[in-house]
């Protein structure tokens, strides 16, 4: 078996952050995303996009809920474009 779901999220977030600070290419964040706030954390770490795997099996409507959650977050925080969040976590 492999490690997936929420258990892998801390490792995946760190890897996205490290890659985003090392290269200037698009990065897809994946690993342990089970709610909109998880997706936001990956974008803040530097992900250009996020992908959802395991949680889609638990909740087939997960991606719809994430999109709604991201939109709500942006409205509440006066964010016009999700790109404004990308990489906002500190540099090494």
N, C-alpha and C positions, 0 to 999 in steps of 0.2 A: 504494500500500500504506500500511499504518499501522504504528505502533509498538506492539507488544504483547509479552507474555511477560516474562521476567526483566529485560529491558532497561528496562522502564518502571517497575519497582518503586520505585526511589529517588524518582522524581518523584511517583508515586501516594501513597507514604507521606507525603511532605511536604504534599501537598494535603489528605490526610485530617487530618493534624495541624493545619494552618492552619484548615481548616473547623471542626474540633471546637472550636478555641479562639475561633472567631468567631461561631458560631451554636449554638443549643440545640435542634437537631432531629436525628433519627436520620440517621446517615451510613453508607452501605455502601461498604466499602473494596474496591477491585478494581484489579488491575494487577500482574502478576508473581508471583502466589501459586502456588507449586509444591510447597510442603510445609507441614506444620502450623506450624512456627516462623514462616513468613511470615505466616500468618493471625494468630498471636499478636502479631506486630509491628504489624499493622494495628489490632488491638484496643487494644494499648497506646498507639497513636497517637491513638485516640479513635473508631475505627469501632464502630458498634453491631452490625454484621454484616459478613460478607465474602462476596464472590462470586468464583467461579473460572471463567475463560473458556478461554483457550488450553490450559492444562494438562489440561483434560478431554479434549482431542483426543489428547494424548500418552498419557494414562493414564485410561481410562474409570472406574477405581475410585478416582480421586484423592480425591473428596469423602469416601468411606468411610474412606480412610486418614487424611485430615485430622481427621475426627471422632475416630477412635481416638487420634491423636496429641495432640489437644487434651485429651481425657479423661486420657491418661497424664500430660501436663504438669500438669494441675490436681491430680491425685492426688499426684504427686511434690512439688508445691509447696504442698500443703495448701490449695488454693483450692476453696472450696465452690461458688462460682458464677462463671462466666466474666465476669460483670459487674464483679467485683472488679478485673479487669485494665484495664477500659476507661479510657482517658485517663491512664494512670499515667506517661506520658512528660511531662517538665516543661512548664510553661506558658511562653509567650514572655516 
